[in-house]
Amino acid sequence: MLIQRERYLSVIRRHYDTDLIKVLTGVRRAGKSVLLAQIRDEILRRGVSRDHVIEVNFEDLTFEKIRTSQKLNKFLLGQIRDGEKYYIFLDEIQHVRQFEKVLASLRVTKNVSVFVSGSNSKLLSGHMASLLVGRCVEFRILPFSFDEMLQYYELNQLPLPEDPLSDYLTYGGMPIRFTYTDEADILDYISGIFNGIVDKDICGPRSKINREKFLYVAQYVLGNVGKKFSAASVAEYFSRVNRAELPRSMVYRYINLMEKACLISRVKRYDVAGKRTMTVVEKHYTVDPGFKTISVPAVTGGLSEQLENIVYNELITRGYKVYVGKTYRGEIDFVVVRGRKKCFIQVAYLLSGPEVIEREFGAFRSVKDASPKYVMSLDRFDLSRDGIIHVNVEKWLKGETELFLS
């Protein structure tokens, strides 16, 4: 049985009957199609007639010939037979060329509520953005969170892993992976998703991307999540392994492609003293911990970086904007913003001794901002001090504790 993804539904539900185009973006196999089906089912339970719900999955062979805006427009207009409201669901819409023209036309000519999904973080950029500015709302869909993983096991009456959080840190939250119990099968499944993304979304026959070079860059980036990014380091790694040059411009291009395919998120810098967001990209995080596990990097991040990654994903899932904080003395892992309120977060796997405690709590020493400050770790004892709140990260991931912003 599949869980209800209430965290997303509770937000999207407010837009069911608006004329805003609802756009669900996210990496392949994260559960966008299932979420669209859950939205459809809720709408049908409200009494909407089944013949006023139109569904197209562009990865279904039934619709393989609908690949242009003209063909999509003709198909949809053929399904709309009266002036009552129609609910239209278009899954993996990036397969249709210039689909944005159809969406813009439907909004102004028909009584419709449109939901679309795509495995591309740039669906709302470029020409589409200019056509639909102020007319669409985006929802970024991630794989299962840690709490959703626990819900899935409970709903399906499955035995929990011996250490659920460690399991999640290692294999991530891709929904279908929970149907496997053997480690080799899980890793094969995650590898299959990754290779499918590479072959379909990045290195397709028309892309002219060198697959081998791309994979070297991808493995390095995925293996070094949560660390400061340097194109020079990536190029040096490639040259050392392959004894060949890799231009920095190509490194940036490949990383842009990873972001576009929703494999990674790029996190910008926040100047804590100046209280302003900067354009500099400071770090990268993978959309799912399993992608890091299957990578074979030259440098592998430790458990703190893995924990930092899932904290970042959880914050994004909960609707916060997240930045890397820069102070004149160093760095703060996250500046978390909602509206005009914010808080600061440091993440550590364990506060294992006085030096680690001093490093994590001391990171806030130069911060004059009165906004709440948190140190997250897996330690069970409350180590709060000097007005800085210590949070057990597992309890927070399960929703047992909350963050406060001011």
Number of C-alpha atoms within 10 A of each C-alpha: 8 12 18 15 16 13 12 17 15 10 12 18 13 9 15 19 14 13 16 19 24 21 21 25 25 23 27 24 17 21 19 24 20 15 20 20 14 18 19 21 13 15 18 15 10 8 8 16 13 13 11 18 19 16 17 18 18 20 12 10 9 10 13 12 11 19 17 14 17 15 14 21 17 12 13 15 11 9 13 18 10 10 9 11 16 23 23 19 23 19 23 22 23 20 17 18 14 17 19 21 16 17 22 17 12 19 17 10 8 15 16 23 21 23 25 24 26 23 26 23 22 16 20 19 11 9 13 17 15 11 15 19 13 10 15 18 16 17 16 17 22 24 24 24 23 22 17 20 23 18 18 20 18 13 12 11 10 12 8 13 13 8 8 14 19 13 15 22 20 19 22 26 24 26 18 15 17 15 11 12 10 8 10 9 13 19 19 13 17 22 17 12 17 18 15 14 21 20 14 12 19 22 20 13 9 7 12 9 15 11 14 10 15 21 16 21 24 26 19 23 28 28 26 25 24 25 14 10 16 16 18 13 12 23 21 18 19 19 13 11 10 12 10 11 11 19 13 16 10 16 21 15 13 20 21 15 21 26 21 20 23 24 25 24 20 17 20 17 21 26 17 21 14 9 10 9 14 13 9 12 16 20 21 22 27 26 27 28 24 25 23 27 20 18 20 14 19 15 12 17 16 13 15 14 20 24 24 23 21 22 21 25 21 19 16 16 19 10 15 17 17 23 25 25 23 20 17 10 11 10 17 21 22 25 22 22 18 13 9 7 12 21 20 27 26 21 24 23 17 16 19 10 8 8 10 13 16 11 13 20 21 14 19 22 11 13 18 9 14 10 14 17 22 23 24 23 21 17 17 13 9 10 16 13 9 8 9 17 17 21 24 19 23 21 14 16 19 16 11 10 13 11 15 12 16 12
